[in-house]
Amino acid sequence: MKYAIPVNGGILSAHFGHCEQFALIDADEKSKSIIRKELVASPAHQPGLLPPWLAKQGVQVVIAGGMGGSAISLFQQNGITVLLGAPAAEPEKIVIDYLNGNLVTGDNVCDH
């Protein structure tokens, strides 16, 4: 399974569409371990660009702090599951917590 986490300064970014990088994490759901992590620069912000771009990277799940409704819909149209309300933490910790059923999420922090 491949996860994408928007990051700024090495932790989850509260502003999904304006993050510095995406942590792309391949994880084994059976062993609940991270196989590979890659940091890729986020493309310049453009409405509607990220869902197909991340789909081409092989991403199946996006874990974010918040996201607007239209972006959520575009990700779903690209076959990507979206989890919102994740805490500001290191991407590896977020994925491991998710795999172990320990990821505590809150409200969608995006207001548009």
MOGI-V987180 format. One record per pair of residues at least 12 apart in sequence whose C-alpha atoms are under 10 Angstrom apart, sorted by the first residue. I is the first residue (numbers start at 1). J is the second residue. D is the distance in whole Angstrom. If there is no record, write none. Layout:
i: {I I}
j: {J J}
d: {D D}
This chain:
i: {1 1 1 1 1 1 1 1 1 1 1 2 2 2 2 2 2 2 2 2 2 2 2 2 2 2 2 3 3 3 3 3 3 3 3 3 3 3 3 3 3 3 3 3 3 3 3 4 4 4 4 4 4 4 4 4 4 4 4 4 4 4 4 4 4 4 4 4 4 4 5 5 5 5 5 5 5 5 5 5 5 5 5 5 5 5 5 5 6 6 6 6 6 6 6 6 6 6 6 6 6 6 6 6 7 7 7 7 7 7 7 7 7 7 7 7 7 7 8 8 8 8 8 8 9 9 10 10 10 10 10 10 10 11 11 11 11 11 11 11 11 11 12 12 12 12 12 12 12 12 12 12 13 13 13 13 13 13 13 13 13 14 14 14 14 14 14 14 14 14 14 14 15 15 15 15 15 15 16 16 16 16 16 16 16 16 16 16 17 17 17 17 17 17 17 17 17 17 17 17 17 18 18 18 18 18 19 19 19 19 19 20 20 20 20 20 20 21 21 21 21 21 21 22 22 22 22 22 22 22 22 22 23 23 23 23 23 23 23 23 23 24 24 24 24 24 24 24 24 24 24 24 24 24 25 25 25 25 25 25 25 25 26 26 26 26 26 27 27 27 27 28 28 29 29 29 29 30 31 31 32 32 32 32 32 32 33 33 33 33 33 34 34 34 34 34 36 37 37 42 47 47 48 48 48 48 49 49 50 50 50 51 51 51 51 51 51 51 51 51 51 52 52 52 52 52 52 53 54 54 54 55 55 55 55 56 58 59 59 59 59 60 60 60 60 60 60 60 61 61 61 61 61 61 61 62 62 62 62 62 62 63 63 63 63 63 63 63 63 63 63 63 63 64 64 64 64 64 64 64 64 64 64 64 64 64 65 65 65 65 65 65 65 65 65 65 65 65 66 66 66 66 66 66 66 66 66 66 66 66 66 67 67 67 67 67 67 67 67 67 68 68 68 68 68 69 69 69 70 71 72 83 83 83 84 84 84 84 84 84 85 85 85 85 85 85 85 85 86 86 86 86 86 86 86 86 87 87 87 87}
j: {25 26 27 28 29 34 35 58 59 60 61 24 25 26 27 28 34 35 36 37 57 58 59 60 61 62 95 22 23 24 25 26 27 37 54 57 58 59 60 61 62 63 80 81 82 91 95 21 22 23 24 25 26 37 38 39 54 55 57 58 59 60 61 62 63 64 80 82 91 95 19 21 22 23 24 25 39 61 62 63 64 65 86 90 91 92 94 95 18 19 20 21 22 23 24 39 40 41 42 62 63 64 65 91 19 20 21 22 23 39 40 41 42 64 88 89 90 91 20 21 22 23 88 90 21 90 22 23 39 88 89 90 91 23 87 88 89 90 91 92 93 94 63 64 65 86 87 88 89 90 91 94 64 65 66 86 87 88 89 90 91 64 65 66 67 85 86 87 88 108 109 110 64 65 66 67 109 110 50 63 64 65 66 67 68 71 109 110 42 43 44 45 46 47 48 49 50 66 67 68 71 42 43 44 45 46 41 42 43 44 45 39 40 41 42 43 44 38 39 40 41 42 43 38 39 40 41 42 43 54 62 91 37 38 39 40 41 42 90 91 92 36 37 38 39 40 54 57 58 59 61 62 91 92 37 38 39 59 61 91 92 95 38 58 59 60 95 92 95 96 99 96 99 96 98 99 100 99 99 100 95 96 97 98 99 100 92 95 96 99 100 92 93 95 96 99 92 91 92 54 70 71 70 71 74 75 71 74 71 74 75 71 72 73 74 75 76 77 78 79 80 74 75 77 78 79 80 78 75 78 80 75 78 79 80 78 80 78 79 80 81 75 76 78 79 80 81 82 75 76 79 80 81 82 83 75 80 81 82 83 84 81 82 83 84 85 86 87 91 94 95 98 105 82 83 84 85 86 87 88 91 94 105 108 109 110 83 84 85 86 87 88 105 106 107 108 109 110 82 83 84 85 86 87 106 107 108 109 110 111 112 82 83 84 85 108 109 110 111 112 108 109 110 111 112 110 111 112 112 112 84 98 105 108 105 106 107 108 109 110 103 104 105 106 107 108 109 110 98 103 104 105 106 107 108 109 103 104 105 106}
d: {8 6 6 7 7 10 10 9 8 7 8 7 6 4 6 9 10 10 9 10 9 7 5 5 7 9 10 10 8 6 5 6 8 9 10 10 9 6 6 5 6 7 9 9 10 9 8 10 6 6 5 6 9 10 10 10 8 10 9 9 6 8 6 5 6 8 10 10 9 9 10 8 5 5 7 8 10 9 6 5 6 9 10 9 6 9 9 9 9 6 8 6 5 6 9 10 10 10 8 8 8 7 9 8 6 6 5 6 7 9 10 10 9 9 9 9 8 8 5 7 9 10 10 10 9 9 10 9 10 10 8 6 8 9 9 6 5 5 6 9 10 10 9 7 7 8 7 5 6 6 6 9 8 7 9 10 9 7 9 10 10 7 5 6 9 9 9 9 7 10 7 8 9 8 7 8 9 8 10 10 7 7 7 6 9 10 10 9 9 9 9 6 8 8 10 9 8 10 8 9 9 8 9 8 6 10 9 7 9 10 9 10 9 6 6 9 9 10 6 5 4 5 8 8 6 5 6 6 10 9 10 9 7 6 5 7 9 10 9 7 9 8 6 5 6 7 9 8 9 8 10 9 9 10 4 6 9 9 10 8 8 8 9 10 9 10 9 10 8 9 9 10 9 9 10 6 9 9 9 10 9 7 9 9 6 7 9 9 7 8 10 7 10 8 8 10 10 9 8 10 9 8 9 7 7 9 9 9 8 9 8 8 9 9 6 5 8 8 6 9 8 8 8 9 6 10 10 10 9 9 9 8 6 8 7 10 9 10 9 7 9 9 10 9 7 5 6 9 9 10 9 5 5 6 8 9 7 6 5 6 8 8 6 5 6 8 7 10 9 8 8 9 10 8 6 5 6 6 8 9 10 10 10 9 9 10 8 5 4 5 6 8 8 8 8 6 6 8 10 9 5 6 8 10 9 8 4 4 5 8 10 9 10 7 9 7 7 5 8 8 9 9 6 7 5 9 9 7 9 10 10 10 8 9 7 7 7 6 8 9 10 8 5 4 5 5 7 9 10 7 7 5 7 8 9 9 9 8 7 8}
